[in-house]
Amino acid sequence: MAASSSSRAMESRTGRSKQRYNAKGERLVAGVVPLTADKQYVMLIQSTRRKGWVLPKGGWETDEECTEAAAREAWEEAGIMIQIDYDLGDITETRPPKKASASKDKEKESHKSLYRFYEATVTSEEAEWPEKDKRVRSWMTYVQAKEALKERPELLTALDRSTIKR
């Protein structure tokens, strides 16, 4: 049993069949604000397909606790092992939803996400990780990260709720 759970942890999950949604139809997303032990730097990641820096985050699935989802996303997207320190609370997505069906406003509204971020200390940074070929990672100061996240208010809110040194 232990072998299968540890090998599962090393694989990147795909698809949304186990994705959680709340009563409002919002997709539940778990993420981390990964800090150095001295709180001087935060790690941001960037997709090779899309421009812009983000915090590690992704769907919270039905077979895991929210903290487990956050740690899994940190591993899959950033190749980091973390210790979760604080729950930074829920943050509602404020970006306009993706243009799925412009005719139905209610349907459009239901595609928003509800984020739950955790402040975490990075305990190790691995050379190989599931999304290594798709991601760039970078340590940034608060000022650098604030600038990098300016287009993503929900991610900026998570950063601002953290104890990073400003």
N, C-alpha and C positions, 0 to 999 in steps of 0.2 A: 504493500500500500504506500509506504513512504517513497519508494522509487517513482511511482506514477505521479504523486503530488509534486515532487520536486522537479520532475521533467516537465510537468504541466506549467510550472511557474516560469520555466525558461522559454516557453513557446508564446508567441504573440497570439492573442485571441483575435478572431475575425468574426464579422457579422454582428447582427443585433438581435438574434433570437432570444437571448437571455436578458436583454436590456430592460431596466426598470423605468417606469413612468409613474408620475403621481396622479392624483385625481383630476388635476387641471390638464393632464396630457403633456406635461413638461417632461422632457428626457432628463433623468437624474444622472449627473456627471460628478465624478470624484476627481480631485486634483490635489497637487501639493505645491507649496512654496518651499523649494529645497534650498536650505541655507548652509553655509559653512558653520562649523562649531562656534566660531567667534562672531557670527552674525554679520560679517562684513560683506559677504557676497551671496547672490542668489543665482541659481542655474536656470537659464532659459534655453529653450530648444526651438529649432526652426525646421520646418519641413523642406525637403529639397524641391518639392513640387510647388509649394506656395511661399510667397514672401511673408515676412513678418515673424517676430519672435512670440512665443507663448510659454506658459507654464505647463509642465506635464499634467495631462488630464485626459479623462476618457469615461466611457459609459460605466456606470455602476450596475453590475449584473446580479441576477436573482440568487445566484449560489454563493454570494460572498458578502461580507460586512463592508460598509463604506470605507473603513480604514484599509481593508485588504485590497479593495479596488484602487484606492489612491496609491498604495505601495506597488501594486502590479503595474499601474500606468507609469510610475516613476522608473521602474525597471524596464518595461517594454520600450518606452519612448526616449528615455535619457540614459539608460544603462547605469542607474545609481541604486544603491541599497540605502534605505533610509530608516531613521527612527522618528516616528511621529511624536511631536511634542505638544501641539495645541490644535484644537478644533477651531477653525476660523469662521465657522458658521455658514449659513446659506447665502448665496448671492444669485439674484435673478439676472438672467441674460437680458441686456438692454439693446443689443444689436437687432436690426430688423430681421425677421426670420428669412430663411432662404426662399426664393421665389418658386414655391411648389405649385400653388394654385392661387393665382391673383384674384380670382372671382369670389372665393369664399374667405372672408376675413376671419371668421372663427377658426376655420381649418388652418389658415396661415398662422394664426396666433398660437396654436397648439404645438408648433414646431420649435418653440423656444426651449431652452435648457435651464435647469436649476442646478447651480454648482454648489458643491460642498468641498471647501478647501481646508487643508490641514497644513500647519507649519511643520516642517520636518528638518532634521539635521541629517546631512549626507554622511553616511558612515563608510561608504566605499564607492569608488568610481571605476566601473569595469571597462576593459578595452573592447570586449565583444558584448553585444546585446541585441535583442530581437530586431529593432528598427534602425540599427547602425547605418545601413545603406541608404535609409530614407531621411535621416536626421543629422543636424549639426547641433552641437551643444556648446554653451558658452557661459562662463562665470561673469557676472556683471555686478557693479556697485548699485546701490539704490538709485542714484541719479541716472545711470545708464539704463537700468531696467525700466524706470519710470518713463523714460523717453521711448524705449523700445515697445512698451505696452500701451502707449497713448491712444491707439486706435481700438483697444480692447478694454473698455471700462470695467467689465466684471473681473478681469485678470488684475487690473490696476487696484481694484478694491481689495482683492485677496492680498496683494503685495503690501498695501497700506495697512491692513489688519495685522500683518506679521510684525515680529520684533526686530527686523533687519535694522542695522545701524544706518541712520539717515545722514 
